[in-house]
Amino acid sequence: MQYTTIYNSPIGEILLAADEVGLTGLWFENEKYYANNLDSKHQSKNTAILDKAKCWLDIYFSGQKPDFMPPLHQLGTPFRLQVWEHLLKIPYGETTTYGELAKTIARQKGISKMSAQAVGNAVGHNEISIIIPCHRVVGTNGSLTGYAGGIDKKIQLLKLENAFEADFFIPKHSTAP
């Protein structure tokens, strides 16, 4: 059974979903894949997992890096799960590119090349945005492309994390994961 609650963030309403294992979804209202994996028989109810996710978001939206992770229950294909695990390794306040993620995953799989487009598709279908920080992935030239919640939200999240160099929209770059 999945349970849901609404979190009113400074940048818009967020729907949180969880089951008995962990958080299964975090979606901005009207985002591209809104409630994509939400069971039609879900119940609106606060649970300990949802309360922990709200606490994480309170800390995050206060401009601080949370020092804990709410329990997660990621639902996806093995490839998507692998990509999402790499997203969790991107440091707070830094970014990486779709191409760098693809290279890292290719090395891990022992293959010479991985499609950055395939990685981008998996990143875009992340059902637990913000906590699994897909907003920290940018285009090769630093362009702010591809955020299901909307580019405006991606910019606000990166600004909150001080992920830009100086006063320019040049993301602070990391080679992580």
N, C-alpha and C positions, 0 to 999 in steps of 0.2 A: 504494500500500500504506500502511495506517495502522499505527502502532506505539503501544503503550501502556505506561504505567508507573504505579505507585501512589506518591502523595506522602502521607505521614502528617503532616497539619497539626495545630496545637494545637486545632482545632475539628472535627476529623474527617478520615476518609480521603478522599482526592481521587484520582479517576482522570484521568490526563492522556492525551491522544491527539494524535498529530501524523502528518503525511505528510512528503514530501520538501520541501514548500514552507514549512510552518509548523505551529503549534499549531492543531488542529482542534477540540479539546474539553477542557474542564476541568469535571468534575462531582463534587459531593459525593455520597458513598454515599447511596443511597435518595432522591435528589432527584427532583422531579416528572418531568423529562424526561431521566433518567439515560441517558447514552450514546446519545442520540437519533440522532445522525448517525454512529455508529461502524460501520464496515464489519465485517460478520460474519467476514471473513477476516483480521482484524487480528492482529498478532504482539506479544507482550510482549517489548519490547526497549528498552533505553536508546539514545537517539540524541542528537546534539548539540543538536537543537532541544528535546527533552524535558529535557536537562540544563540548558539555558539557562532554561527555564520553572521548573524546580525552584530554580535560583539566585534568580530573580525572587521566587518564593514565600518562600524563606528570608529574604530582605531584608524583604519585606512583613510577614511574620509576626513579625519582630523589632521591628516598630513603626516602621519607616522607609519612606520613599517610594523605591521603586526608581528609579534614574536611567537605565534602559534598558528596552526593550520586546523580549521574545522575538519571533521571527518568527511572524506570525499567518496562518492560512489560513481565513478565515471562510467557512462554507458556508451560504448562505441565499438567500432571494429578494432582488431589488433593494431592496425597501422595508425588509426586515429589516437588510440591510447598511447602508443609509442611517441607520437608527436606531442601530445598533451603532457606527457612526462617530461619532455625536453623543455616545454614552456615553463614548467615549474622551476627550472634551473636558471632562468634569466633573472639576474639580480634586480632588486627593487631600484628604480631610478635609472635603469640602463635599457638599451635595446639591442636587438640582433636582427638579422635579415632572414627572409625566407630562404635565400640561397645558402646562407651559413647553416641554417637548420637542416636543409637538404644534404649538405656535405657531411654534417655530423652524423645524420641518420644513415647515409650511405656507408660511411666508415664503419659504423656500428654493425651494419648488416653484411659487411665484407664485400660490398659491390663498388664499382668505380664511379657510379653516377646515380643521382636521385633527382627526380623532377621537383623543382622549386614550386611549380604549379600544383602538384599533388600535395606537397606539404602545405601550401597556402589554402587548399581546399580543406584539409584536415584542421588547420588553425581556425578557419572560418566557421567550422562546425563545432567548435568548442562550446559545450553546453554550460560550462561553469565559468563564464567570463569574469574578469577582474581577479578572482582568487586564483584561477589558472590564467596567468597574465598574457592572453593573446594580444592585448593592446601594445605590448612591448615589441612586437614584430613589425618591421618596416620594410619598405622596398630597398633594393640594392643601393640606390642613390640617396637613401634616407627619406624617400617620399612616404607620406602617411596614407598608405592604401589599405584597403581590405579590412574593415572592422564591421561586423554584423550589427553592432549597436549604433553605428553611424560614426563618421569621421569626426564630427564635433565632439562626441563622447571620448573618442580615442585621444584627441588633443587635450581635453580637460583632464583625463586620467594621467597622461604623460606630464602635463603641467603640475598636477598635484604631486607627482613623484619627483619634480625638478629634473626631468629627464631630457631637458633641452640645454644646449650650450648657450651661455650668455643670454642675449635677448632675441636670438634667432631660433627659428624652428629647425634646428639641426639636432637631431636626437643624439644624446650621449650614447656612444656605441660600446658594446661589449662583444667579445668573441664567444661568450657563453652561449649555449650550453656546451 
